[in-house]
Amino acid sequence: MTGIDTDPVNATLHGYKALDVVKLEIRGEENGNDIDPRKFDMMIELLTNHNPEKHFIIDNGAATFVPLCAYMIENDVFSILSQQHKIMLHTVVTGGQGLKDTLNGLNTLIKNFDVPLVVWLNRYFGEISQNNKSFYEFNIYQENKDKFAAVIRIPQKSAQTFGKDLEELFSRRQTFASALADDSLPIMTRQRLKIFWNEVCEEMDKAGLVSQPMGEE
């Protein structure tokens, strides 16, 4: 698996040194604060110059969401990539004050791309509900069921224990695998991380997210 980090502001994925991640420089040379859409061409070259047995994960942050969507639409990118790769879009829907914005992002993907969608429900900031309706009862889900490949519920755990351990894990840019093998971490920290990661894996297994790449029997 190779990761591609397209976020010019918070290159979080690239910070995980245990992973194979390429940082895509997408700012223009003349004005370092502006995104140059032509820089996305390098990403397409990278994706098409590898055999279809290789998995890629592209991390796109808020700063590049609109430019990247516009680039993919204007250049009909998926018609090229689908010749080699099985394409799947992942997005997060959060509870609390971020609910509206994350639903708008999901709606943008639904309207513009005809590829399978995976939604990750993150209830850390609050329950995902509107007018006493759950996500599965939202109009956006009911009217587009056929486009959803899976809906993953991120495990909801105690903020004082699991939440603290996860915050520290992410701040260290440490993978779950490396944390579980790290004897310097307290045993109960590792136990909670193990429980959380196992539950996430169970959710992914139920959804059938990890499948064979195109071309592999």
N, C-alpha and C positions, 0 to 999 in steps of 0.2 A: 504494500500500500504506500502511495505517495500523497502527501498533502500539498496543496497550493494555497498560500495565504495571500489574499488580495486586499487586505485591509491596510491602508497607508497610515492610519492613526494608531490603532491598537493591534499589532501583529501578534495576537495571542497564540495562535496555533504554531507559528514559527518559533515561539519561545520554548516549546517542548523539545529539548535537545535529544530526547530518547526516540523521537519520531523522525521519519524522513520527510522533511517539509521544505518546499521551495518558496521563498518570499518573492512575490511578483512586484517589481517596482513599476507603479502605474502613474506616478506623477510626471508631469511634463518637465522637460529640461529648462525651458525658458522661465516658467513660473512654477516653482516647486510646490505650490499649494493647489494647483489645478490638476485634475485628473485628465490624462491623455488617453482617450478611448483606444487609440492604435496600440497602446501598450498591451491591451488584452489579446492582441494577435499572438504574442509570445506564449500565452496560456494555451491557445488552440494548437499551436505548433507542438507544444509539449504533450498535449493529450493525444494528438494524432501520430506522433512519432514513436509511440510505444505499442506493443502488441495488445490485443483486446483482453488478454488474461490478467492484465494489471488493473488493480483498483486505484481510483483517484478520489480524493475528497477535497473539494474546493471550499475554503472558508471565506465568506463574503460578509463584511461588517456593514453597519448602517451607513458609513461614509461612502461606500461604493455600491450600495444596493441599487439605486436608481440608475447610475451610469452603466453598470454591468447589465441590468435588465434591458436598457435601451440598446446597448451594443448587441446583445444576443438576438433581440427582435429584428433590428435593422439589418443584421448580417445573416439572419436565418441560420444561426450557429448550430442548433440542434439537428438540422438536416445533415450536417457534416459529421457531427459526433456520433449520431445514432448508427452510422455505418460501421462503427467499431465498438461502441460502448452502449451498455444499458444505462439510461439516464434516469436519475431519481432526484427530485428536489426535496430538501429538508428545511423546515422552518419551525420556529418556536412560537407558541402562544402562551403568554404569561397572564397570571391573575393580577389583581390590583390595578394601579393606574396605567400600567402598560398594556392592558387588555385591548383597548381600542386600536392603538398603534400596531400591535402585532396582528390583529385581525385584518387591518388594512393591508399589511404586508402580505398576508396569506391571500387576500382577495386579488392583489396585484398578480401574484403567481398564477392563480386560477384563471384569471381573465386572459393572460398573455401566453401561457405555455400549456401545451397539450401533452404533458408527461406526468407520470405518477408522482404523487405528493405524499410526504411523510410529515405529520405534525407531531411535535413533541410538546406535551402539555406540562408546563412548569408552574406549580402552585405555590412556589416559595413566597411570592409576594401577595398571595391571596387566592381564594377559590376562583376557578374559571367558570363564572356564571353571570347571566343577565336575566333580569326579571324572573328569578327563580328557575331558570332553564340552564341545563348543563350544556357543554360544548356540543354533544351529539344532538341536542335539540335546537341549536342555533340554525338560522336560515342558511348560513354559508356552508354548513355541513349537509343539511338536509337536501339542499338544491344541487350539491356537487359530489354526492357520495361516490359516484363512479370514478372520480379523479383521485380519491384517497387510497394510497397503497397501504397505509397503516396510520394509526393514531397511538402514540406511545405516551403513557402516563409516567413521568419521572417520579420515582418514589418520594413520598412526602415524609420527612423524618423530623425529629426534634431539632430545633435550631440551636439549642444549647450544647448538644453533644454532636450528632451527625453533621449539623450545619457548620459548626465551628471547624470540625475536622476537614470538611469539604472546602471551606474557605481557605484554610491553610494549604491544603493540597494544591488548589488552583493557583494560589499566590506563588507557590514554589515552582509552578509549571512542571509538576511531577505527574507521571501517569499512574493509574491505579496499580499496574503491574510492578512498577519500580517501588511504589510506596509499600506494597505488601511484602516486598523482599527487603525492605529497609529496616534493619534491626535497631537503628537509632530511634525509631518511632515507638511510642508506648504501645504495649500489646493491645490495649483496648481501642486505641486509635486505629490500629490495623484491623482489628475485629470489626469495627463499625464500617470502615471503608470496604472491607470484604463483603459484608452484608449488603451494603448499598450497591456495589458493583455487580454482585450476583443477581440482585433484583432487576437491575437495568438490563443485564444480559438475558434474563428470563423474558423480559418484555420484548426485547429484540428478536429472540428466538420464536416467540409466539407470533410475531408479526412477519417472520420469514425474511428479515431484512438482509441477512448475509446469504447471498446466493452465488452460484457459479457465474463468473464473467462470461461475456459472449465469446464463443469459440472454444470453450472448455467443456469437455464431456464429463 
